[in-house]
């Protein structure tokens, strides 16, 4: 039996439109640009970025309220956001989750449905750039080829002492 690891997954805020199968507060906190701007101005975001005309960010409360109770928190952020978090919190454990190939990433995007060809092309171009720029700056790298293996790899990393890799 695989080891169990408990953590809080930090739900991000976004200005992106909610897809039909998504629930506010589960996949994202969906909000308009004005509400997102208020979060930025109030300093309530740990990190944020704009991509494809939408903004995405991690709420301080989603992270620190759980860390304060002793629970580990998992962030799912894009590369620049990860760099911001790692700079502000150098003790944070960083894992670069990478697709097995760009072709597989494209297949996964097409499987989501609802993305235009232009969005897919933009995201693939960004992914190639992020892989090139980012993987070597993280403490760990995991190739997400198979969900069970990926989860087991991440649990193994979480259960091991921090890496000294810069």
Residue frames as a rotation matrix with the C-alpha (Angstrom) as fourth column:
UNK 1
0.580 0.814 0.000 0.00
0.814 -0.580 0.000 0.00
0.000 0.000 -1.000 0.00
UNK 2
-0.111 -0.605 0.788 1.32
0.539 -0.703 -0.464 3.47
0.835 0.373 0.404 -0.92
UNK 3
-0.667 -0.170 -0.725 2.11
0.731 -0.337 -0.593 5.85
-0.144 -0.926 0.350 1.94
UNK 4
0.434 0.860 0.268 -0.47
0.846 -0.492 0.206 8.50
0.309 0.137 -0.941 2.77
UNK 5
-0.752 -0.622 -0.219 0.42
0.658 -0.724 -0.204 12.16
-0.032 -0.298 0.954 2.97
UNK 6
0.335 0.932 -0.141 -2.03
0.934 -0.348 -0.081 14.83
-0.124 -0.104 -0.987 4.08
UNK 7
-0.821 -0.542 -0.178 -1.86
0.510 -0.837 0.198 18.41
-0.256 0.072 0.964 2.87
UNK 8
0.257 0.852 -0.457 -4.07
0.322 -0.521 -0.790 21.37
-0.911 0.056 -0.408 2.05
UNK 9
-0.350 -0.278 0.895 -4.34
0.936 -0.075 0.343 22.23
-0.028 0.958 0.287 -1.65
UNK 10
-0.504 0.114 -0.856 -4.40
0.187 -0.954 -0.236 26.02
-0.843 -0.279 0.459 -1.95
UNK 11
0.241 0.680 0.692 -7.25
0.928 0.047 -0.369 27.03
-0.283 0.732 -0.620 -4.24
UNK 12
-0.801 -0.599 -0.007 -6.19
0.551 -0.741 0.385 29.92
-0.236 0.304 0.923 -6.48
UNK 13
0.167 0.786 -0.596 -8.21
0.157 -0.618 -0.771 33.00
-0.973 0.035 -0.226 -7.38
UNK 14
-0.738 -0.407 0.539 -8.85
0.587 0.007 0.809 33.78
-0.333 0.913 0.234 -11.05
UNK 15
-0.342 0.609 -0.716 -10.65
-0.496 -0.764 -0.413 36.19
-0.798 0.214 0.563 -13.31
UNK 16
-0.951 -0.010 -0.310 -11.10
-0.274 0.497 0.824 33.40
0.146 0.868 -0.475 -15.88
UNK 17
-0.030 0.998 -0.046 -14.67
-0.944 -0.013 0.329 32.40
0.328 0.054 0.943 -16.65
UNK 18
-0.333 0.020 0.943 -15.88
-0.596 0.770 -0.227 29.31
-0.730 -0.638 -0.244 -14.81
UNK 19
-0.793 0.076 -0.605 -16.26
-0.460 0.576 0.676 26.21
0.400 0.814 -0.422 -16.98
UNK 20
0.137 0.989 -0.062 -19.55
-0.688 0.140 0.712 24.28
0.712 -0.055 0.700 -16.68
UNK 21
0.518 0.052 -0.854 -18.00
0.306 0.921 0.242 21.46
0.799 -0.386 0.461 -14.65
UNK 22
-0.586 -0.808 -0.060 -16.22
0.408 -0.230 -0.884 23.76
0.700 -0.543 0.464 -12.17
UNK 23
0.561 0.718 -0.412 -17.34
0.708 -0.158 0.688 24.89
0.429 -0.678 -0.597 -8.72
UNK 24
0.309 -0.408 0.859 -16.38
-0.309 -0.897 -0.315 28.20
0.899 -0.168 -0.404 -7.14
UNK 25
0.384 -0.264 0.885 -14.05
-0.923 -0.098 0.371 27.57
-0.011 -0.960 -0.281 -4.21
UNK 26
0.760 -0.149 0.633 -13.10
0.022 0.979 0.204 24.10
-0.650 -0.141 0.747 -5.43
UNK 27
0.465 -0.611 0.640 -11.14
0.882 0.257 -0.395 24.50
0.077 0.748 0.659 -8.69
UNK 28
-0.670 -0.582 0.461 -10.71
0.525 -0.810 -0.261 28.27
0.526 0.067 0.848 -8.26
UNK 29
-0.116 0.624 -0.772 -12.21
0.595 -0.579 -0.558 31.27
-0.795 -0.524 -0.304 -6.53
UNK 30
-0.301 0.088 0.949 -13.82
0.918 -0.242 0.314 32.89
0.258 0.966 -0.008 -9.56
UNK 31
0.144 0.311 -0.939 -14.05
0.591 -0.788 -0.170 36.68
-0.794 -0.531 -0.298 -9.47
UNK 32
0.859 0.166 0.485 -14.20
0.494 -0.517 -0.699 39.73
0.135 0.840 -0.526 -11.66
UNK 33
0.043 -0.917 0.397 -11.25
0.644 -0.279 -0.713 42.02
0.764 0.286 0.578 -12.40
UNK 34
0.213 0.096 0.972 -12.34
-0.443 -0.878 0.183 44.58
0.871 -0.469 -0.145 -9.82
UNK 35
0.951 0.166 0.260 -12.36
-0.306 0.412 0.858 42.05
0.036 -0.896 0.443 -6.97
UNK 36
0.614 -0.789 -0.035 -8.98
0.770 0.608 -0.196 40.68
0.175 0.094 0.980 -8.09
UNK 37
-0.006 -0.591 0.807 -7.53
0.263 -0.779 -0.569 44.20
0.965 0.209 0.161 -8.21
UNK 38
0.590 0.295 0.751 -8.78
-0.600 -0.461 0.653 44.77
0.540 -0.837 -0.095 -4.66
UNK 39
0.952 -0.296 -0.077 -6.88
0.288 0.785 0.548 41.64
-0.102 -0.544 0.833 -3.53
UNK 40
0.190 -0.922 0.337 -3.70
0.808 -0.048 -0.588 42.96
0.558 0.383 0.736 -5.15
UNK 41
0.041 -0.130 0.991 -4.11
-0.141 -0.982 -0.123 46.43
0.989 -0.135 -0.059 -3.63
UNK 42
0.769 0.323 0.552 -4.79
-0.576 -0.028 0.817 44.97
0.279 -0.946 0.164 -0.18
UNK 43
-0.267 -0.963 0.031 -1.66
-0.915 0.244 -0.322 42.79
0.302 -0.114 -0.946 -0.38
UNK 44
0.272 0.512 0.815 -3.73
-0.771 0.622 -0.134 39.63
-0.576 -0.592 0.564 0.04
UNK 45
0.967 0.029 -0.251 -1.99
-0.195 0.718 -0.668 37.63
0.161 0.696 0.700 -2.71
UNK 46
0.494 -0.828 0.263 1.17
0.118 0.364 0.924 35.64
-0.861 -0.426 0.277 -2.13
UNK 47
-0.778 -0.628 -0.005 1.79
0.077 -0.103 0.992 35.70
-0.623 0.771 0.129 -5.87
UNK 48
0.423 0.902 0.089 -0.17
0.170 0.018 -0.985 36.50
-0.890 0.432 -0.146 -8.99
UNK 49
-0.784 -0.620 0.030 0.22
0.129 -0.116 0.985 36.64
-0.607 0.776 0.171 -12.75
UNK 50
0.265 0.817 -0.513 -1.70
-0.601 -0.276 -0.750 37.44
-0.754 0.507 0.418 -15.90
UNK 51
-0.817 -0.461 0.347 -2.02
-0.035 0.640 0.767 34.87
-0.576 0.614 -0.539 -18.66
UNK 52
-0.782 0.474 0.404 -4.12
0.577 0.306 0.757 34.90
0.236 0.826 -0.513 -21.82
UNK 53
-0.463 0.583 0.668 -6.08
-0.147 -0.793 0.591 37.93
0.874 0.176 0.453 -20.61
UNK 54
0.709 0.675 -0.204 -6.94
0.062 0.229 0.971 36.42
0.703 -0.701 0.121 -17.22
UNK 55
-0.155 -0.741 0.653 -5.34
-0.774 -0.320 -0.546 36.85
0.614 -0.590 -0.525 -13.82
UNK 56
0.574 0.183 -0.798 -4.48
0.237 0.896 0.376 34.04
0.784 -0.404 0.471 -11.41
UNK 57
-0.207 -0.701 0.682 -3.17
-0.590 -0.467 -0.659 34.29
0.780 -0.539 -0.317 -7.87
UNK 58
-0.181 0.031 -0.983 -2.63
0.604 0.792 -0.087 32.52
0.776 -0.610 -0.162 -4.56
UNK 59
0.576 0.501 0.646 -4.40
-0.214 -0.671 0.710 34.00
0.789 -0.547 -0.279 -1.56
UNK 60
-0.491 -0.753 0.439 -2.25
-0.596 -0.077 -0.799 34.52
0.635 -0.654 -0.411 1.55
UNK 61
-0.044 0.559 0.828 -5.07
-0.973 0.163 -0.162 33.11
-0.225 -0.813 0.537 3.70
UNK 62
0.830 0.346 -0.437 -5.21
-0.480 0.842 -0.246 29.89
0.283 0.414 0.865 1.66
UNK 63
0.164 -0.871 -0.463 -1.57
0.048 0.476 -0.878 29.27
0.985 0.122 0.120 2.53
UNK 64
-0.645 -0.657 0.391 -0.80
-0.288 -0.265 -0.920 30.73
0.708 -0.706 -0.018 5.93
UNK 65
0.135 0.751 0.646 -4.03
-0.978 -0.002 0.207 29.86
0.157 -0.660 0.735 7.74
UNK 66
0.915 0.193 -0.355 -3.22
-0.196 0.980 0.028 26.20
0.353 0.044 0.934 7.07
UNK 67
0.009 -0.978 -0.207 0.52
0.176 0.206 -0.963 26.47
0.984 -0.028 0.174 7.71
UNK 68
-0.369 -0.113 0.922 -0.29
-0.740 -0.565 -0.365 28.07
0.562 -0.818 0.125 11.06
UNK 69
0.606 0.630 0.486 -2.16
-0.793 0.528 0.304 24.89
-0.065 -0.569 0.819 12.05
UNK 70
-0.146 -0.786 0.601 0.86
-0.575 0.562 0.595 22.76
-0.805 -0.259 -0.534 11.14
UNK 71
0.565 0.416 0.712 -0.59
0.310 0.693 -0.651 21.46
-0.764 0.589 0.262 7.90
UNK 72
-0.649 -0.751 0.117 1.54
0.335 -0.144 0.931 21.36
-0.683 0.644 0.345 4.74
UNK 73
0.420 0.762 -0.493 0.16
-0.137 -0.484 -0.865 23.37
-0.897 0.431 -0.099 1.81
UNK 74
-0.334 -0.441 0.833 0.46
0.751 0.409 0.518 22.49
-0.569 0.799 0.194 -1.86
UNK 75
0.110 0.301 -0.947 0.50
-0.342 -0.883 -0.321 25.34
-0.933 0.359 0.006 -4.39
UNK 76
0.072 -0.056 0.996 -0.14
0.885 0.464 -0.038 24.84
-0.460 0.884 0.083 -8.09
UNK 77
0.570 0.044 -0.820 1.43
-0.069 -0.992 -0.102 27.94
-0.819 0.115 -0.563 -9.64
UNK 78
0.923 -0.289 0.253 3.03
0.287 0.080 -0.955 28.87
0.255 0.954 0.157 -12.92
UNK 79
0.228 -0.967 -0.113 6.75
0.853 0.254 -0.456 29.45
0.469 0.007 0.883 -13.21
UNK 80
-0.366 -0.401 0.840 6.99
0.060 -0.911 -0.409 33.17
0.929 -0.099 0.358 -12.37
UNK 81
0.549 0.631 0.548 4.67
-0.569 -0.198 0.798 32.71
0.612 -0.750 0.251 -9.41
UNK 82
0.851 -0.302 -0.431 6.81
0.465 0.814 0.349 29.83
0.245 -0.497 0.833 -8.18
UNK 83
-0.162 -0.957 0.239 9.93
0.686 -0.284 -0.670 32.01
0.710 0.055 0.702 -8.46
UNK 84
-0.085 0.209 0.974 8.19
-0.425 -0.892 0.154 34.72
0.901 -0.400 0.165 -6.41
UNK 85
0.889 0.446 0.109 7.20
-0.307 0.401 0.863 32.23
0.341 -0.800 0.494 -3.72
UNK 86
0.598 -0.722 -0.347 10.70
0.740 0.664 -0.108 30.67
0.308 -0.193 0.932 -3.63
UNK 87
-0.309 -0.704 0.639 12.30
0.336 -0.710 -0.619 34.12
0.890 0.024 0.456 -3.34
UNK 88
0.052 0.422 0.905 9.96
-0.667 -0.660 0.346 35.31
0.744 -0.621 0.247 -0.57
UNK 89
0.650 0.234 0.723 10.00
-0.711 0.523 0.470 31.94
-0.269 -0.820 0.506 1.23
UNK 90
-0.041 -0.779 -0.626 13.32
-0.895 0.307 -0.323 30.18
0.444 0.547 -0.710 0.53
UNK 91
-0.725 -0.190 0.662 12.38
-0.559 0.724 -0.404 27.42
-0.403 -0.663 -0.631 2.98
UNK 92
0.401 0.915 -0.041 9.46
-0.726 0.290 -0.623 26.36
-0.559 0.279 0.781 0.76
UNK 93
-0.367 -0.445 0.817 9.94
0.120 0.848 0.516 22.96
-0.922 0.287 -0.258 -0.87
UNK 94
0.089 0.364 -0.927 9.79
-0.832 -0.484 -0.270 23.34
-0.547 0.796 0.260 -4.66
UNK 95
-0.313 -0.083 0.946 8.84
0.312 0.932 0.185 20.60
-0.897 0.353 -0.265 -7.11
UNK 96
-0.459 0.121 -0.880 8.79
-0.797 -0.493 0.348 21.18
-0.392 0.861 0.323 -10.87
UNK 97
-0.011 0.568 0.823 6.03
0.132 0.817 -0.562 19.03
-0.991 0.103 -0.084 -12.33
UNK 98
-0.493 -0.362 -0.791 6.76
-0.700 -0.376 0.608 18.40
-0.518 0.853 -0.068 -15.98
UNK 99
0.695 0.715 -0.074 4.83
-0.607 0.528 -0.594 16.65
-0.386 0.457 0.801 -18.77
UNK 100
0.341 -0.581 0.739 6.48
0.319 0.811 0.490 13.57
-0.884 0.069 0.462 -20.31
UNK 101
-0.637 -0.496 0.590 6.59
0.738 -0.170 0.653 15.42
-0.223 0.852 0.474 -23.64
UNK 102
-0.780 0.367 -0.507 5.12
-0.396 -0.917 -0.054 18.45
-0.485 0.159 0.860 -25.37
UNK 103
-0.696 0.525 -0.490 3.06
-0.341 0.360 0.869 16.08
0.632 0.771 -0.072 -27.53
UNK 104
-0.490 0.503 -0.712 1.51
0.762 0.643 -0.070 14.49
0.423 -0.578 -0.698 -24.45
UNK 105
-0.714 0.210 -0.668 0.81
0.329 -0.741 -0.585 17.93
-0.618 -0.638 0.460 -22.99
UNK 106
-0.798 0.425 -0.427 -0.98
-0.602 -0.545 0.584 18.89
0.015 0.723 0.691 -26.19
UNK 107
-0.565 0.595 -0.571 -3.10
0.167 0.761 0.627 15.72
0.808 0.259 -0.530 -26.02
UNK 108
-0.538 0.340 -0.771 -4.06
0.839 0.126 -0.529 16.52
-0.083 -0.932 -0.353 -22.44
UNK 109
-0.797 0.243 -0.553 -5.05
-0.154 -0.967 -0.203 20.07
-0.584 -0.077 0.808 -23.38
UNK 110
-0.707 0.547 -0.448 -7.20
-0.540 -0.008 0.842 18.84
0.457 0.837 0.301 -26.25
UNK 111
-0.574 0.462 -0.676 -8.84
0.531 0.839 0.122 16.35
0.624 -0.289 -0.726 -23.87
UNK 112
-0.796 0.255 -0.549 -10.03
0.392 -0.475 -0.788 19.21
-0.462 -0.842 0.278 -21.65
UNK 113
-0.139 0.705 0.695 -12.17
0.945 -0.116 0.307 20.60
0.297 0.699 -0.650 -24.43
UNK 114
0.765 0.549 -0.338 -13.21
0.623 -0.763 0.171 24.22
-0.164 -0.341 -0.926 -24.48
UNK 115
0.044 -0.801 -0.597 -9.77
0.113 -0.589 0.800 25.53
-0.993 -0.103 0.064 -25.51
UNK 116
0.907 0.230 -0.354 -9.32
-0.284 -0.289 -0.914 27.18
-0.312 0.929 -0.197 -28.89
UNK 117
0.679 -0.700 0.221 -6.48
0.690 0.505 -0.519 26.28
0.251 0.505 0.826 -31.24
UNK 118
0.280 -0.568 0.774 -4.92
-0.089 -0.818 -0.568 29.67
0.956 0.090 -0.280 -30.47
UNK 119
0.624 -0.009 0.782 -5.08
-0.772 -0.162 0.615 29.01
0.121 -0.987 -0.108 -26.71
UNK 120
0.920 -0.301 0.252 -3.52
0.234 0.936 0.263 25.59
-0.315 -0.183 0.931 -27.14
UNK 121
0.493 -0.766 0.414 -0.72
0.599 -0.047 -0.800 27.01
0.632 0.642 0.435 -29.31
UNK 122
0.328 -0.330 0.885 -0.05
-0.493 -0.859 -0.138 29.80
0.806 -0.391 -0.445 -26.81
UNK 123
0.756 0.018 0.655 0.02
-0.629 0.299 0.718 27.42
-0.182 -0.954 0.237 -23.86
UNK 124
0.857 -0.483 0.178 2.31
0.509 0.848 -0.148 24.95
-0.079 0.218 0.973 -25.65
UNK 125
0.328 -0.743 0.583 4.74
0.275 -0.515 -0.812 27.74
0.904 0.427 0.036 -26.53
UNK 126
0.391 -0.117 0.913 4.67
-0.777 -0.573 0.260 28.93
0.493 -0.811 -0.315 -22.92
UNK 127
0.943 -0.008 0.333 5.19
-0.197 0.794 0.575 25.38
-0.269 -0.608 0.747 -21.62
UNK 128
0.635 -0.758 0.146 8.29
0.653 0.426 -0.627 24.89
0.413 0.493 0.766 -23.79
UNK 129
0.127 -0.567 0.814 9.71
-0.160 -0.822 -0.547 28.19
0.979 -0.061 -0.195 -22.52
UNK 130
0.560 0.158 0.813 8.91
-0.798 -0.160 0.581 27.39
0.222 -0.974 0.036 -18.89
UNK 131
0.965 -0.260 0.048 10.48
0.243 0.944 0.225 23.94
-0.104 -0.205 0.973 -19.09
UNK 132
0.345 -0.878 0.333 13.63
0.601 -0.065 -0.797 25.44
0.721 0.475 0.505 -20.56
UNK 133
-0.024 -0.325 0.945 13.76
-0.331 -0.890 -0.314 28.30
0.943 -0.320 -0.086 -18.01
UNK 134
0.310 0.434 0.846 12.56
-0.834 -0.303 0.461 26.56
0.456 -0.848 0.268 -14.92
UNK 135
0.812 0.228 -0.537 13.22
-0.023 0.932 0.361 22.94
0.583 -0.280 0.763 -14.22
UNK 136
0.015 -0.924 -0.383 16.79
0.606 0.313 -0.731 23.45
0.795 -0.221 0.564 -12.98
UNK 137
-0.529 -0.192 0.827 15.75
-0.354 -0.836 -0.420 26.12
0.771 -0.515 0.374 -10.45
UNK 138
0.534 0.789 0.304 13.58
-0.685 0.194 0.702 23.80
0.495 -0.583 0.644 -8.37
UNK 139
-0.138 -0.568 0.812 14.73
-0.917 0.382 0.111 21.50
-0.373 -0.729 -0.574 -5.59
UNK 140
-0.482 0.068 0.874 13.02
0.102 0.995 -0.021 18.52
-0.870 0.079 -0.486 -7.29
UNK 141
-0.456 0.394 -0.798 11.64
-0.888 -0.257 0.381 17.59
-0.054 0.882 0.467 -10.70
UNK 142
-0.430 0.417 0.801 8.90
0.038 0.895 -0.445 15.02
-0.902 -0.161 -0.400 -11.33
UNK 143
-0.889 0.191 -0.416 7.76
-0.434 -0.059 0.899 13.92
0.147 0.980 0.136 -14.79
UNK 144
-0.307 0.887 0.344 3.98
-0.562 0.123 -0.818 13.51
-0.768 -0.445 0.461 -14.75
UNK 145
-0.800 -0.027 -0.600 3.63
-0.543 0.460 0.703 10.49
0.257 0.888 -0.382 -17.04
UNK 146
-0.256 0.681 -0.686 1.29
0.347 0.727 0.592 8.44
0.902 -0.087 -0.422 -14.87
UNK 147
0.314 0.472 0.824 -0.84
-0.476 -0.672 0.567 9.79
0.821 -0.570 0.014 -12.02
UNK 148
0.980 0.102 -0.169 -0.13
0.080 0.580 0.811 7.01
0.181 -0.809 0.560 -9.51
UNK 149
0.252 -0.964 -0.082 3.63
0.931 0.264 -0.253 7.14
0.266 -0.013 0.964 -10.13
UNK 150
-0.216 -0.282 0.935 3.63
0.178 -0.953 -0.246 10.94
0.960 0.113 0.256 -9.97
UNK 151
0.654 0.531 0.538 1.76
-0.446 -0.304 0.842 10.94
0.611 -0.791 0.038 -6.67
UNK 152
0.875 -0.372 -0.310 4.10
0.483 0.712 0.510 8.32
0.031 -0.596 0.802 -5.23
UNK 153
-0.055 -0.938 0.341 7.13
0.812 -0.241 -0.531 10.37
0.581 0.248 0.775 -6.34
UNK 154
-0.046 0.098 0.994 5.79
-0.231 -0.969 0.085 13.53
0.972 -0.226 0.067 -4.73
UNK 155
0.914 0.379 0.144 4.93
-0.243 0.228 0.943 11.69
0.324 -0.897 0.301 -1.51
UNK 156
0.551 -0.792 -0.262 8.48
0.816 0.577 -0.030 10.32
0.175 -0.197 0.965 -1.51
UNK 157
-0.296 -0.637 0.712 9.86
0.438 -0.752 -0.491 13.84
0.849 0.167 0.502 -1.85
UNK 158
0.305 0.505 0.807 7.60
-0.467 -0.659 0.589 15.19
0.830 -0.557 0.035 0.89
UNK 159
0.992 0.098 -0.075 8.75
0.006 0.567 0.824 12.43
0.123 -0.818 0.562 3.20
UNK 160
0.313 -0.948 -0.060 12.44
0.894 0.315 -0.317 13.06
0.319 0.046 0.947 2.53
UNK 161
0.103 -0.342 -0.934 14.68
0.630 -0.704 0.327 15.76
-0.770 -0.622 0.143 3.95
UNK 162
0.865 0.249 -0.435 14.94
-0.104 -0.760 -0.641 19.00
-0.491 0.600 -0.632 1.94
UNK 163
0.538 -0.676 0.503 17.40
0.833 0.337 -0.439 19.08
0.127 0.655 0.745 -0.93
UNK 164
0.094 -0.589 -0.803 20.36
0.441 -0.698 0.564 21.47
-0.892 -0.407 0.194 -0.89
UNK 165
-0.367 -0.209 0.906 19.90
0.930 -0.062 0.363 22.19
-0.019 0.976 0.217 -4.58
UNK 166
-0.550 0.108 -0.828 19.63
0.169 -0.956 -0.237 25.90
-0.818 -0.271 0.508 -5.28
